[in-house]
Amino acid sequence: MAALPALVLIGAVAVLWLVVRAFRTPKIGPLAGTALALWGTAWGLYFATLLGLLSRFPHQNVLLWLLLFAGYLPFVLLLRRLARGTRLPLSLYAFALFPIGFTFAAIQHVHPATHLYVLLLLQLLLLYYGLPAWYAVPRGRAPEARLLWLPTLVFVQIGITSWATLPPLTSSEGMQWGFLIWTASLWLIVEGLRLEAGARRIEPLHLIVAVTVFMAMWALVVLNWMGAEAPQLTARYIVALSSLAAWGGILSVILPLHLAKTRSESQLTQWSSILGDLALFPVTRQPPTPESLAHELLDLFTRACENVVGLRLSVFDDLIVGERTRYGRTLEDRGIQLGRVYLGGSRRCGPFFKLLVPMVGQRLGEVMRSLDWQIQAHTDPLTGLYNRRGFEVKLPYALERARRGQRAITLAMLDLDRFKQVNDRYGHAAGDVLLQAVAELLERNLREDDLAVRWGGEEFLVLLSDSDLKQAVQIFERVRARIAELRLTDIHEQVTASVGLAGGRIPNDSAEVFRWILEADDALIRAKKEGRDRIVTAT
């Protein structure tokens, strides 16, 4: 008892310092500081009674229990706030067996046991909200520092308060050791709260102190029950519960911390992969289609968040892949809305997804501008048809479709007859109008997979997919007739065209296609020599 006053004085200073530090913790500090202040006052009241300072105060035990109960409430409110949005597996609620087991073992020695039932209710509330808040850490939705203070709060407080409810089983020396363990647990709680508020990591010292506190709590409970005159079966229950609580507390810190670190490393690898793919987007070497762009972006988003269900690209006439829902985030670049990514079910996606959305919007804007430049580079500015460079880019697609579908390709070289005379008589502006009219006519009379190219001057190259020579002749007879029917304001004479055809088979490679272009050009020259306004097939 001689060391008790000094211990009380040192403990009071330590608890006061911890309470002040708790109150200074941003956001979560006021509730935690209030709880620690109430519990510290309860311990101070107990030691004052033990030293005989409150011998004239008859209701100190009632006040002590009220302070102890009141200390639970701020932590219950804090954990209720932190547990929002986290679903917990029902199996984890088995941890509620610890306070229930301690309570029913204790009521065999304490009568009446009303205060124990109140304590049990508060501890169950602490577990009910504490377990989801704890489970959010291995799920990657809370800082790892929560693994330091929350298990300490739940397991040590359950152990200390359950053990302290049995005055016949305690002594002043035991209470001194209990107070030291409790003070160390308060330091872990305050330190963990400050680490969580500052988003800092757990250090090895924190883990050493946590393991020491859990093991000391277990030893304290076991030693007191072994020295008490308790039924053997009850003592066994308490020893088993205490050992399980100690190791459960240790594992509730170490195991989720390992899982959280493993998850963080896995997420970092995944995020690096996503950002790498975004930097290379679009990954195809060939010019992308709107559908391929949409599917690539949707794949990026679903890898970043499993709740992504669809994507809309407003830049491609509201192209939608996946499912459209009420919830989502907008893709923007430079204030221009490019589309929207849709979320289904749970709308939670984490901080990385929030950062990814504007990055994807910016990258999509860059790709759109790049594609616009490519289109300009591959397109004839006068007619809007592909130029020679555009034909070279599109040719591999046509070859792939032909080989995959076993479809013949025919090349046609079309030339406007006496176009130089049109320019000389009516001016180059009228000649440009005529070229634009012919280009528009070709686009109207050709199929989707056909390809019209302004080859140069008044010459047009047409690639007919899924057409042999006989079918090509029929198509260009119709085209020649449409050209002859053209009536333009500034040109007062009939316009005719000559056509040379080659190919009509499935090409082996692009080199064969270019040989057909030369053959079609030779056939066109023969058509000119034979009187123009006709179709000649290469032999």
C-alpha positions as CSV (number, residue, x, y, z in Angstrom):
1,M,0.0,0.0,0.0
2,A,3.0,2.3,0.5
3,A,3.5,2.7,-3.3
4,L,-0.2,3.2,-3.9
5,P,-0.3,7.1,-3.4
6,A,2.7,7.5,-5.7
7,L,1.1,5.2,-8.3
8,V,-2.1,7.2,-8.1
9,L,-0.4,10.5,-8.6
10,I,1.7,9.3,-11.5
11,G,-1.3,7.6,-13.0
12,A,-3.5,10.7,-12.7
13,V,-0.9,12.8,-14.5
14,A,-0.6,10.1,-17.3
15,V,-4.3,9.8,-17.7
16,L,-4.8,13.6,-17.8
17,W,-2.1,13.8,-20.4
18,L,-3.8,11.1,-22.5
19,V,-7.2,12.8,-22.2
20,V,-5.7,16.1,-23.4
21,R,-4.1,14.4,-26.3
22,A,-7.3,12.6,-27.2
23,F,-9.3,15.9,-27.2
24,R,-6.7,17.4,-29.6
25,T,-7.3,14.6,-32.1
26,P,-9.2,16.1,-35.1
27,K,-12.8,15.1,-35.6
28,I,-12.9,12.0,-33.5
29,G,-11.1,13.5,-30.5
30,P,-14.0,15.0,-28.5
31,L,-15.9,11.7,-28.2
32,A,-12.8,9.7,-27.3
33,G,-11.5,12.4,-24.9
34,T,-14.9,12.5,-23.1
35,A,-14.9,8.7,-22.7
36,L,-11.4,8.5,-21.4
37,A,-12.1,11.4,-19.0
38,L,-15.1,9.5,-17.5
39,W,-13.2,6.3,-17.2
40,G,-10.2,8.1,-15.6
41,T,-12.5,9.7,-13.1
42,A,-14.0,6.3,-12.2
43,W,-10.5,4.9,-11.6
44,G,-9.6,7.9,-9.6
45,L,-12.7,7.5,-7.5
46,Y,-11.9,3.9,-6.8
47,F,-8.4,4.6,-5.7
48,A,-9.6,7.5,-3.5
49,T,-11.9,5.0,-1.8
50,L,-9.1,2.5,-1.5
51,L,-6.9,5.2,0.2
52,G,-9.8,6.1,2.6
53,L,-10.3,9.6,1.1
54,L,-14.0,9.1,0.5
55,S,-15.0,7.1,3.6
56,R,-17.7,9.6,4.4
57,F,-19.3,9.4,1.0
58,P,-21.8,6.5,1.1
59,H,-22.6,6.3,-2.6
60,Q,-19.2,6.1,-4.2
61,N,-19.8,2.7,-5.7
62,V,-22.9,3.8,-7.4
63,L,-21.1,6.9,-8.8
64,L,-18.2,4.7,-9.9
65,W,-20.4,2.4,-11.9
66,L,-22.3,5.3,-13.4
67,L,-19.0,6.9,-14.5
68,L,-17.9,3.5,-15.9
69,F,-21.1,3.1,-17.9
70,A,-21.1,6.7,-19.1
71,G,-17.6,6.2,-20.5
72,Y,-18.8,3.5,-22.9
73,L,-21.4,5.8,-24.5
74,P,-19.1,8.2,-26.4
75,F,-17.2,5.3,-27.8
76,V,-20.4,3.6,-28.9
77,L,-21.4,6.8,-30.7
78,L,-17.9,7.1,-32.3
79,L,-17.9,3.5,-33.5
80,R,-21.5,3.9,-34.8
81,R,-20.3,6.7,-37.0
82,L,-17.2,4.8,-38.2
83,A,-19.2,1.6,-38.9
84,R,-21.5,3.2,-41.5
85,G,-21.5,1.6,-44.9
86,T,-19.7,-1.6,-43.9
87,R,-21.4,-4.9,-44.0
88,L,-20.0,-7.5,-41.6
89,P,-20.1,-11.3,-42.0
90,L,-22.4,-12.7,-39.4
91,S,-19.8,-15.2,-38.3
92,L,-17.7,-12.4,-36.8
93,Y,-20.4,-11.6,-34.3
94,A,-19.2,-14.7,-32.4
95,F,-16.8,-12.3,-30.6
96,A,-19.9,-11.4,-28.5
97,L,-19.3,-14.6,-26.7
98,F,-16.4,-13.1,-24.8
99,P,-18.4,-10.5,-22.7
100,I,-21.3,-12.9,-22.4
101,G,-19.1,-15.6,-21.0
102,F,-17.3,-13.3,-18.6
103,T,-20.6,-11.9,-17.3
104,F,-22.3,-15.2,-16.7
105,A,-19.2,-16.5,-14.9
106,A,-19.1,-13.4,-12.7
107,I,-22.7,-13.4,-11.6
108,Q,-22.1,-16.6,-9.7
109,H,-20.1,-14.6,-7.2
110,V,-21.8,-11.2,-7.2
111,H,-25.4,-10.6,-6.0
112,P,-27.3,-8.7,-7.1
113,A,-25.8,-8.6,-10.7
114,T,-27.9,-5.7,-12.2
115,H,-24.7,-3.7,-12.9
116,L,-23.2,-6.7,-14.7
117,Y,-26.1,-6.9,-17.1
118,V,-25.9,-3.2,-17.8
119,L,-22.2,-3.6,-18.4
120,L,-22.8,-6.6,-20.7
121,L,-25.3,-4.5,-22.7
122,L,-22.8,-1.7,-23.2
123,Q,-20.1,-4.1,-24.2
124,L,-22.3,-5.8,-26.7
125,L,-23.1,-2.4,-28.2
126,L,-19.4,-1.7,-28.4
127,L,-18.9,-4.9,-30.3
128,Y,-21.9,-4.4,-32.5
129,Y,-20.6,-1.2,-33.9
130,G,-16.9,-1.9,-33.3
131,L,-16.7,-5.0,-35.5
132,P,-17.9,-3.4,-38.7
133,A,-15.6,-0.4,-38.1
134,W,-12.7,-2.9,-37.6
135,Y,-13.7,-5.0,-40.6
136,A,-13.4,-1.9,-42.8
137,V,-9.6,-2.0,-42.5
138,P,-8.9,-5.3,-44.2
139,R,-11.5,-4.3,-46.8
140,G,-9.3,-1.3,-47.7
141,R,-11.9,1.3,-46.5
142,A,-10.3,2.6,-43.4
143,P,-6.7,3.5,-42.2
144,E,-4.6,0.7,-40.8
145,A,-4.1,2.6,-37.5
146,R,-7.7,1.6,-36.5
147,L,-6.3,-1.9,-36.0
148,L,-4.3,-0.5,-33.1
149,W,-6.9,1.3,-31.0
150,L,-10.1,-0.5,-31.8
151,P,-9.2,-4.1,-30.7
152,T,-7.5,-2.6,-27.6
153,L,-10.6,-0.7,-26.8
154,V,-12.9,-3.7,-27.2
155,F,-10.8,-6.6,-25.7
156,V,-8.9,-4.8,-23.0
157,Q,-11.9,-2.8,-21.7
158,I,-14.0,-6.0,-21.7
159,G,-11.3,-7.8,-19.8
160,I,-10.5,-5.0,-17.3
161,T,-14.1,-4.1,-16.5
162,S,-15.2,-7.7,-16.3
163,W,-12.4,-8.5,-14.0
164,A,-12.9,-5.4,-11.9
165,T,-16.5,-6.3,-11.3
166,L,-15.5,-9.0,-8.9
167,P,-14.3,-7.3,-5.6
168,P,-13.9,-10.6,-3.8
169,L,-11.4,-11.7,-6.4
170,T,-9.3,-8.6,-6.4
171,S,-6.8,-7.0,-4.2
172,S,-5.1,-3.6,-3.9
173,E,-2.0,-5.0,-5.5
174,G,-4.0,-6.6,-8.3
175,M,-5.8,-3.3,-8.9
176,Q,-2.4,-1.5,-9.2
177,W,-1.4,-4.0,-11.9
178,G,-4.8,-3.6,-13.5
179,F,-4.4,0.1,-13.5
180,L,-1.0,0.0,-15.2
181,I,-2.4,-2.3,-17.9
182,W,-5.4,-0.1,-18.3
183,T,-3.2,3.0,-18.6
184,A,-1.1,1.3,-21.3
185,S,-4.3,0.4,-23.2
186,L,-5.3,4.1,-23.0
187,W,-2.0,5.1,-24.6
188,L,-2.6,2.6,-27.4
189,I,-6.2,3.9,-27.9
190,V,-5.0,7.6,-28.0
191,E,-2.0,6.8,-30.1
192,G,-4.1,4.8,-32.6
193,L,-6.7,7.6,-32.8
194,R,-4.0,10.1,-33.6
195,L,-2.4,7.9,-36.2
196,E,-5.8,7.3,-37.9
197,A,-6.6,11.1,-37.9
198,G,-3.2,11.8,-39.4
199,A,-3.3,8.8,-41.8
200,R,0.0,7.5,-40.4
201,R,1.2,3.9,-40.3
202,I,1.6,1.6,-37.3
203,E,5.1,1.3,-36.0
204,P,6.8,-1.8,-34.5
205,L,6.7,-0.2,-31.0
206,H,2.9,0.0,-31.2
207,L,2.6,-3.7,-32.0
208,I,5.0,-4.6,-29.2
209,V,3.0,-2.6,-26.6
210,A,-0.3,-4.0,-27.9
211,V,0.9,-7.7,-27.7
212,T,2.3,-7.0,-24.2
213,V,-1.0,-5.4,-23.0
214,F,-3.1,-8.3,-24.3
215,M,-0.9,-10.9,-22.7
216,A,-0.7,-9.0,-19.4
217,M,-4.5,-8.7,-19.4
218,W,-4.8,-12.4,-19.9
219,A,-2.3,-13.2,-17.1
220,L,-3.9,-10.8,-14.7
221,V,-7.4,-12.3,-15.1
222,V,-6.1,-15.9,-15.0
223,L,-3.9,-15.3,-11.9
224,N,-6.8,-13.7,-10.0
225,W,-9.2,-16.4,-10.8
226,M,-6.7,-19.1,-9.9
227,G,-6.2,-17.5,-6.5
228,A,-9.9,-17.1,-5.8
229,E,-12.2,-19.6,-4.2
230,A,-14.3,-20.2,-7.3
231,P,-15.9,-23.4,-8.7
232,Q,-13.4,-25.3,-10.7
233,L,-15.6,-25.4,-13.8
234,T,-16.1,-21.6,-13.7
235,A,-12.4,-21.0,-13.3
236,R,-11.8,-23.1,-16.3
237,Y,-14.3,-21.1,-18.3
238,I,-12.6,-17.9,-17.2
239,V,-9.1,-19.1,-18.0
240,A,-10.3,-20.3,-21.5
241,L,-12.1,-17.1,-22.2
242,S,-9.2,-15.0,-21.1
243,S,-6.7,-16.8,-23.2
244,L,-8.9,-16.7,-26.2
245,A,-9.6,-13.0,-25.6
246,A,-5.8,-12.3,-25.4
247,W,-5.0,-14.2,-28.6
248,G,-8.1,-13.0,-30.3
249,G,-7.1,-9.5,-29.5
250,I,-3.5,-10.1,-30.8
251,L,-4.8,-11.7,-34.0
252,S,-7.4,-8.9,-34.5
253,V,-4.4,-6.6,-34.8
254,I,-1.8,-8.6,-36.6
255,L,-3.9,-10.6,-39.1
256,P,-5.9,-7.7,-40.5
257,L,-2.8,-5.6,-40.6
258,H,-1.1,-8.3,-42.7
259,L,-4.2,-8.5,-44.9
260,A,-4.4,-4.7,-45.2
261,K,-0.8,-4.5,-46.3
262,T,-1.2,-7.4,-48.7
263,R,-4.3,-5.7,-50.1
264,S,-2.5,-2.4,-50.4
265,E,0.4,-4.0,-52.3
266,S,-2.1,-5.8,-54.6
267,Q,-4.1,-2.6,-55.1
268,L,-0.9,-0.7,-55.9
269,T,0.0,-3.2,-58.5
270,Q,-3.5,-3.1,-59.9
271,W,-3.6,0.7,-60.0
272,S,-0.1,0.8,-61.6
273,S,-1.4,-1.6,-64.3
274,I,-4.6,0.5,-64.9
275,L,-2.6,3.8,-65.1
276,G,-0.1,2.1,-67.5
277,D,-2.9,0.9,-69.7
278,L,-4.5,4.4,-69.5
279,A,-1.3,6.0,-70.7
280,L,-1.2,3.6,-73.7
281,F,-5.0,4.0,-74.4
282,P,-6.1,3.0,-77.0
283,V,-3.9,-0.1,-76.9
284,T,-4.7,-1.2,-80.5
285,R,-2.2,-0.3,-83.2
286,Q,-4.9,0.1,-85.7
287,P,-7.2,3.2,-85.7
288,P,-9.9,2.5,-83.0
289,T,-13.6,2.4,-83.5
290,P,-16.1,4.0,-81.1
291,E,-17.1,0.6,-79.8
292,S,-13.5,-0.5,-79.2
293,L,-12.8,2.8,-77.3
294,A,-15.9,2.3,-75.2
295,H,-15.1,-1.3,-74.3
296,E,-11.5,-0.5,-73.4
297,L,-12.6,2.3,-71.1
298,L,-15.3,0.2,-69.5
299,D,-12.6,-2.5,-68.9
300,L,-10.4,0.1,-67.2
301,F,-13.2,1.2,-64.9
302,T,-14.4,-2.3,-64.0
303,R,-10.8,-3.2,-63.0
304,A,-10.7,-0.1,-60.8
305,C,-14.2,-0.6,-59.2
306,E,-16.3,-3.8,-59.3
307,N,-19.5,-1.7,-59.0
308,V,-19.1,-0.1,-62.5
309,V,-21.8,-1.5,-64.8
310,G,-21.8,0.7,-67.9
311,L,-20.4,3.6,-69.9
312,R,-21.9,6.2,-72.2
313,L,-19.8,8.2,-74.6
314,S,-21.7,11.3,-75.7
315,V,-19.0,12.2,-78.2
316,F,-20.1,9.2,-80.3
317,D,-23.9,9.9,-80.4
318,D,-24.5,8.6,-76.9
319,L,-22.9,5.2,-77.5
320,I,-23.7,3.0,-74.5
321,V,-21.9,-0.2,-73.5
322,G,-23.1,-2.1,-70.5
323,E,-25.9,-1.0,-68.3
324,R,-27.3,2.5,-67.8
325,T,-28.3,3.4,-64.2
326,R,-29.3,6.5,-62.2
327,Y,-25.9,6.8,-60.5
328,G,-22.6,7.6,-62.0
329,R,-19.8,10.1,-62.6
330,T,-19.3,12.4,-65.6
331,L,-16.3,12.2,-67.9
332,E,-15.1,15.7,-68.8
333,D,-12.2,17.4,-70.5
334,R,-11.6,21.1,-70.5
335,G,-15.1,21.7,-69.3
336,I,-16.6,19.6,-72.2
337,Q,-18.8,16.6,-71.2
338,L,-17.5,13.5,-73.0
339,G,-19.7,10.8,-71.4
340,R,-20.6,9.2,-68.1
341,V,-19.6,6.0,-66.2
342,Y,-22.5,4.3,-64.5
343,L,-22.5,2.6,-61.0
344,G,-24.9,-0.1,-60.0
345,G,-25.9,-1.7,-56.6
346,S,-23.4,-0.3,-54.1
347,R,-22.1,3.1,-55.3
348,R,-18.9,2.8,-53.3
349,C,-15.8,2.7,-55.4
350,G,-13.0,4.1,-53.2
351,P,-10.6,7.1,-53.6
352,F,-8.7,5.7,-56.6
353,F,-11.8,5.6,-58.7
354,K,-12.5,9.2,-57.9
355,L,-9.0,10.1,-59.1
356,L,-9.3,7.9,-62.2
357,V,-12.5,9.5,-63.6
358,P,-11.0,12.9,-64.4
359,M,-7.8,11.3,-65.6
360,V,-9.8,9.1,-68.1
361,G,-11.7,12.2,-69.1
362,Q,-8.5,14.0,-69.9
363,R,-7.0,11.1,-71.7
364,L,-10.2,10.5,-73.7
365,G,-10.1,14.2,-74.8
366,E,-6.5,13.8,-75.9
367,V,-7.5,10.7,-77.9
368,M,-10.4,12.5,-79.5
369,R,-8.2,15.4,-80.6
370,S,-5.6,12.9,-81.9
371,L,-8.2,11.0,-83.8
372,D,-9.4,14.3,-85.3
373,W,-5.9,15.0,-86.4
374,Q,-5.6,11.5,-87.9
375,I,-8.9,12.0,-89.8
376,Q,-7.6,15.3,-91.2
377,A,-4.3,13.7,-92.2
378,H,-6.1,10.7,-93.9
379,T,-8.9,12.7,-95.6
380,D,-9.1,14.7,-98.7
381,P,-10.1,18.2,-97.6
382,L,-12.1,18.9,-100.8
383,T,-14.3,15.8,-101.1
384,G,-14.2,14.4,-97.6
385,L,-13.2,11.0,-99.0
386,Y,-10.1,9.1,-97.8
387,N,-6.8,10.1,-99.5
388,R,-4.0,7.6,-100.4
389,R,-2.6,7.6,-96.8
390,G,-6.1,6.9,-95.5
391,F,-6.5,4.1,-98.0
392,E,-3.3,2.5,-96.7
393,V,-4.5,2.8,-93.1
394,K,-7.9,1.2,-93.9
395,L,-6.7,-1.5,-96.3
396,P,-5.6,-4.0,-93.5
397,Y,-9.2,-3.9,-92.1
398,A,-10.6,-4.7,-95.5
399,L,-8.1,-7.6,-96.0
400,E,-8.9,-9.0,-92.6
401,R,-12.7,-8.9,-93.3
402,A,-12.1,-10.5,-96.7
403,R,-10.0,-13.4,-95.4
404,R,-12.2,-14.0,-92.3
405,G,-15.5,-14.0,-94.4
406,Q,-14.0,-15.5,-97.5
407,R,-15.2,-12.5,-99.6
408,A,-13.8,-11.4,-102.9
409,I,-12.5,-7.8,-103.4
410,T,-12.7,-5.8,-106.6
411,L,-10.7,-2.6,-107.2
412,A,-12.2,0.1,-109.5
413,M,-10.4,3.1,-110.9
414,L,-12.9,5.9,-112.0
415,D,-11.9,8.9,-113.9
416,L,-14.1,11.9,-115.1
417,D,-14.0,12.3,-118.9
418,R,-12.6,15.6,-120.3
419,F,-12.4,17.1,-116.8
420,K,-9.6,19.5,-118.0
421,Q,-12.1,21.0,-120.4
422,V,-14.6,21.6,-117.6
423,N,-11.9,23.5,-115.7
424,D,-10.9,25.5,-118.7
425,R,-14.5,26.4,-119.7
426,Y,-16.2,26.9,-116.4
427,G,-13.3,27.6,-114.0
428,H,-11.6,25.6,-111.2
429,A,-14.3,26.5,-108.7
430,A,-16.9,24.7,-110.9
431,G,-14.5,21.7,-111.3
432,D,-14.3,21.5,-107.5
433,V,-18.1,21.5,-107.2
434,L,-18.2,18.6,-109.7
435,L,-15.6,16.6,-107.7
436,Q,-17.6,17.1,-104.6
437,A,-20.8,16.0,-106.3
438,V,-19.2,12.8,-107.6
439,A,-17.7,12.1,-104.1
440,E,-21.2,12.5,-102.6
441,L,-22.7,10.3,-105.3
442,L,-20.1,7.5,-104.6
443,E,-20.9,7.6,-100.8
444,R,-24.6,7.3,-101.5
445,N,-24.3,4.4,-103.9
446,L,-21.7,2.3,-102.1
447,R,-22.2,-0.1,-99.2
448,E,-20.9,0.4,-95.7
449,D,-17.9,-1.9,-96.1
450,D,-16.9,-0.4,-99.5
451,L,-14.1,2.2,-99.5
452,A,-14.0,5.3,-101.8
453,V,-10.8,7.2,-102.2
454,R,-9.8,10.3,-104.0
455,W,-6.7,9.0,-105.7
456,G,-5.6,12.2,-107.3
457,G,-7.0,15.0,-109.6
458,E,-10.2,13.7,-111.1
459,E,-9.4,10.0,-110.3
460,F,-11.3,8.0,-107.7
461,L,-10.3,4.6,-106.4
462,V,-13.1,2.4,-105.1
463,L,-12.6,-0.9,-103.1
464,L,-15.7,-3.1,-103.4
465,S,-15.9,-5.7,-100.6
466,D,-17.7,-9.0,-101.2
467,S,-17.9,-8.4,-104.9
468,D,-16.5,-10.2,-107.9
469,L,-15.9,-8.6,-111.3
470,K,-19.4,-9.4,-112.6
471,Q,-21.1,-7.8,-109.6
472,A,-18.6,-4.8,-109.8
473,V,-19.7,-4.2,-113.4
474,Q,-23.3,-4.0,-112.4
475,I,-22.5,-1.6,-109.5
476,F,-20.5,0.8,-111.7
477,E,-23.0,0.7,-114.6
478,R,-25.4,2.2,-112.0
479,V,-22.7,4.7,-110.8
480,R,-21.9,5.8,-114.4
481,A,-25.6,6.4,-115.0
482,R,-25.9,8.5,-111.9
483,I,-22.9,10.6,-112.9
484,A,-24.4,11.2,-116.4
485,E,-27.6,12.4,-114.7
486,L,-25.8,15.1,-112.7
487,R,-27.0,18.6,-113.4
488,L,-24.9,21.3,-111.9
489,T,-25.7,25.0,-112.0
490,D,-22.3,26.2,-113.4
491,I,-21.7,23.3,-115.8
492,H,-23.9,23.3,-118.9
493,E,-22.8,19.9,-120.4
494,Q,-23.2,16.2,-119.6
495,V,-20.5,14.7,-117.4
496,T,-19.4,11.1,-118.1
497,A,-16.9,8.7,-116.4
498,S,-14.7,5.8,-117.4
499,V,-14.0,2.9,-115.1
500,G,-11.2,0.2,-115.0
501,L,-11.8,-2.9,-112.9
502,A,-9.4,-5.5,-111.5
503,G,-9.3,-8.3,-108.9
504,G,-12.5,-10.0,-108.1
505,R,-10.9,-12.6,-105.9
506,I,-9.8,-13.0,-102.2
507,P,-6.4,-11.2,-102.0
508,N,-3.5,-12.9,-100.3
509,D,-1.9,-9.7,-99.0
510,S,-1.8,-6.0,-99.5
511,A,0.9,-6.3,-102.2
512,E,-1.6,-8.2,-104.4
513,V,-4.2,-5.4,-103.9
514,F,-1.7,-2.8,-105.1
515,R,-1.0,-4.9,-108.2
516,W,-4.7,-4.9,-108.8
517,I,-4.7,-1.1,-108.5
518,L,-2.1,-1.0,-111.3
519,E,-4.2,-3.4,-113.4
520,A,-7.3,-1.3,-112.8
521,D,-5.4,1.8,-113.9
522,D,-4.3,0.0,-117.1
523,A,-7.9,-1.0,-117.7
524,L,-9.0,2.7,-117.2
525,I,-6.4,3.8,-119.8
526,R,-7.9,1.3,-122.3
527,A,-11.4,2.6,-121.5
528,K,-10.2,6.1,-122.4
529,K,-8.6,4.9,-125.6
530,E,-11.7,3.0,-126.6
531,G,-13.9,6.1,-126.5
532,R,-14.5,6.9,-122.8
533,D,-17.8,6.6,-120.9
534,R,-17.4,2.9,-120.5
535,I,-16.2,0.1,-118.1
536,V,-13.2,-2.1,-119.0
537,T,-12.1,-5.1,-117.0
538,A,-8.5,-6.1,-116.6
539,T,-7.5,-9.3,-118.3
